[in-house]
Amino acid sequence: MHSRFKGPVKRGALSVAFLLGVTGPVYAVSGVIEINQARAKAGGVTPGDTPLFPVTISQPGSYRLTGILDVTDATARPSGTAAENTTAILVTANSVTIDLNGFMIKGPTVCSGSPLTCSPGGVGHGIDAFTKSGVAVTNGIVQGMGGDGLHVSFIATRVESVLALDNFGPGISAQTVIGCVARGAGSDLDNC
């Protein structure tokens, strides 16, 4: 069987690709699993990831945002859960790399004044990987979370090139922090 394009079309490969796109993780060409607002709403990023926030990463590997994650979107979080109490990404596996890919994880908290005051406060984190090791988060912005921007353990973790702005709790906690800025109620302006 041939298509308009050069070369044969393999039905089995096409069927498998279609099924994976509907029911399993969406992989980029490089094998990186992609995460965006639509995937957060649909669930299934990894086994055990239910629809709506938080996106649960239950397997080691590489993950990359392909769009903004916005916990202020009421259709993306469980009914009755306030945005400031919503975590965007929950990591339950060791050895996970998350490339924010220049995108933002956005929460509802706003900070202003001098001294800086932020509201509303809550328990929702941008990324919660507090009990896991070998976690790396790079290249993006975590802004306005009700809790911590990046709530990452101090065991073999790395945060690089991340802006953690206007979060109610600490912006970034990790073992190694490179080229980052944190500003919010839980931390003054810190160049990491």
C-alpha positions as CSV (number, residue, x, y, z in Angstrom):
1,M,0.0,0.0,0.0
2,H,1.4,3.4,-0.9
3,S,0.4,6.9,0.0
4,R,1.0,10.3,-1.7
5,F,4.3,10.3,0.1
6,K,7.2,8.2,-1.0
7,G,7.5,4.8,0.6
8,P,5.0,2.2,1.9
9,V,2.6,2.9,4.7
10,K,2.7,0.3,7.4
11,R,-0.7,-0.3,8.9
12,G,0.5,-1.8,12.1
13,A,2.8,1.1,12.9
14,L,0.1,3.6,12.1
15,S,-2.4,1.8,14.4
16,V,0.1,1.6,17.2
17,A,1.0,5.3,16.9
18,F,-2.7,6.2,16.9
19,L,-3.4,4.1,20.0
20,L,-0.4,5.5,21.9
21,G,-1.5,9.1,21.1
22,V,-5.0,8.4,22.5
23,T,-4.3,6.2,25.5
24,G,-0.6,6.5,26.4
25,P,2.1,9.0,26.9
26,V,2.9,11.4,24.1
27,Y,6.5,11.1,23.2
28,A,8.5,13.6,21.2
29,V,10.7,12.3,18.5
30,S,13.6,12.2,21.0
31,G,11.7,9.9,23.5
32,V,10.9,12.8,25.8
33,I,7.3,12.7,27.2
34,E,5.5,16.0,26.5
35,I,3.2,17.7,29.0
36,N,0.8,20.6,28.4
37,Q,-2.6,21.9,29.7
38,A,-4.6,19.5,27.5
39,R,-2.5,16.5,28.7
40,A,-3.0,17.7,32.3
41,K,-6.8,17.7,31.8
42,A,-6.8,14.3,30.0
43,G,-4.5,12.4,32.4
44,G,-2.4,9.4,31.4
45,V,0.9,11.1,31.2
46,T,2.4,8.2,33.1
47,P,0.6,5.2,34.8
48,G,-1.6,6.3,37.6
49,D,-1.9,9.9,36.3
50,T,-5.5,10.8,36.6
51,P,-7.2,13.6,34.7
52,L,-6.8,17.1,36.0
53,F,-4.0,18.6,38.2
54,P,-1.6,17.4,39.5
55,V,0.1,15.8,36.5
56,T,1.7,12.7,38.2
57,I,5.1,11.6,37.0
58,S,5.4,8.0,38.2
59,Q,8.2,6.8,36.0
60,P,11.9,7.8,35.6
61,G,12.7,9.6,32.4
62,S,12.7,12.9,30.6
63,Y,9.6,15.2,30.4
64,R,9.2,18.5,28.6
65,L,6.5,21.2,28.7
66,T,5.0,22.1,25.3
67,G,2.8,24.9,26.7
68,I,1.9,26.8,29.8
69,L,0.5,24.9,32.8
70,D,-2.2,27.1,34.5
71,V,-3.7,25.9,37.8
72,T,-6.0,28.9,37.8
73,D,-8.0,27.2,35.0
74,A,-10.9,25.8,37.1
75,T,-11.6,23.2,34.4
76,A,-8.1,21.7,34.9
77,R,-8.3,21.0,38.7
78,P,-10.6,18.8,40.8
79,S,-14.0,20.4,41.7
80,G,-13.9,22.3,44.9
81,T,-10.1,22.6,45.0
82,A,-8.8,26.2,45.2
83,A,-6.1,27.2,42.7
84,E,-3.7,28.1,45.6
85,N,-4.0,24.6,46.9
86,T,-3.4,22.9,43.5
87,T,0.0,21.4,42.6
88,A,0.8,21.4,38.9
89,I,3.3,18.5,38.8
90,L,3.7,15.8,41.4
91,V,6.8,13.6,41.0
92,T,6.5,10.1,42.6
93,A,9.6,8.5,40.9
94,N,13.3,9.0,41.2
95,S,15.5,10.0,38.3
96,V,13.2,12.5,36.6
97,T,14.2,15.4,34.4
98,I,11.7,18.2,33.7
99,D,12.5,20.7,31.0
100,L,10.1,23.6,31.3
101,N,11.2,24.5,27.8
102,G,10.8,28.2,28.3
103,F,7.2,27.9,29.5
104,M,5.5,28.9,32.8
105,I,3.7,27.0,35.5
106,K,1.2,29.6,36.6
107,G,-0.7,29.9,39.9
108,P,-3.1,32.5,41.4
109,T,-0.8,34.2,44.0
110,V,0.1,37.9,43.4
111,C,2.9,39.7,45.3
112,S,3.4,43.5,45.6
113,G,4.6,46.2,47.9
114,S,7.7,46.8,50.0
115,P,8.1,44.7,52.0
116,L,6.8,42.2,49.6
117,T,3.4,40.6,50.6
118,C,1.7,37.8,48.7
119,S,-1.8,36.5,48.6
120,P,-3.5,34.1,48.4
121,G,-1.4,31.5,50.2
122,G,-2.0,27.8,50.1
123,V,-0.4,24.4,49.8
124,G,-0.1,24.0,46.0
125,H,3.4,23.7,44.5
126,G,4.6,24.3,41.0
127,I,6.5,21.0,41.1
128,D,6.5,18.8,44.2
129,A,9.3,16.2,44.2
130,F,10.2,16.6,47.8
131,T,10.9,12.9,48.7
132,K,12.6,12.0,45.4
133,S,16.2,11.9,44.4
134,G,17.9,12.5,41.0
135,V,15.3,15.2,40.0
136,A,16.3,18.0,37.6
137,V,14.2,21.0,36.6
138,T,15.4,23.4,34.0
139,N,14.7,26.4,31.8
140,G,11.4,28.1,32.6
141,I,9.3,30.1,35.1
142,V,7.2,29.0,38.1
143,Q,5.0,31.9,39.2
144,G,2.2,32.6,41.6
145,M,1.9,29.2,43.4
146,G,0.1,29.2,46.7
147,G,2.9,27.1,48.3
148,D,6.5,26.6,47.0
149,G,7.5,27.2,43.4
150,L,9.8,24.1,43.3
151,H,9.4,21.8,46.3
152,V,12.3,19.5,45.5
153,S,14.4,17.3,47.8
154,F,18.0,18.0,48.8
155,I,19.1,14.5,47.6
156,A,20.9,14.6,44.3
157,T,18.6,17.3,42.8
158,R,19.4,20.2,40.4
159,V,17.5,23.3,39.4
160,E,19.0,25.3,36.6
161,S,17.9,28.5,34.7
162,V,14.5,28.8,36.5
163,L,12.7,31.9,37.6
164,A,10.6,31.3,40.7
165,L,8.6,34.5,41.1
166,D,5.8,35.6,43.4
167,N,5.2,32.2,45.1
168,F,3.7,32.3,48.6
169,G,6.3,29.8,49.9
170,P,10.0,29.5,49.1
171,G,10.7,29.8,45.4
172,I,13.3,27.0,45.0
173,S,14.7,24.4,47.4
174,A,17.1,21.9,45.9
175,Q,20.6,20.5,46.4
176,T,22.2,22.3,43.4
177,V,20.8,25.6,42.1
178,I,22.4,27.2,39.1
179,G,21.5,30.5,37.3
180,C,18.1,30.9,39.0
181,V,16.2,33.8,40.6
182,A,13.7,33.4,43.4
183,R,11.4,36.2,44.6
184,G,8.3,35.9,46.8
185,A,6.8,35.8,50.3
186,G,8.9,32.8,51.3
187,S,12.2,34.3,49.9
188,D,13.5,37.7,49.2
189,L,15.1,38.4,45.8
190,D,17.9,35.8,45.7
191,N,20.2,35.2,42.8
192,C,20.9,31.5,43.0
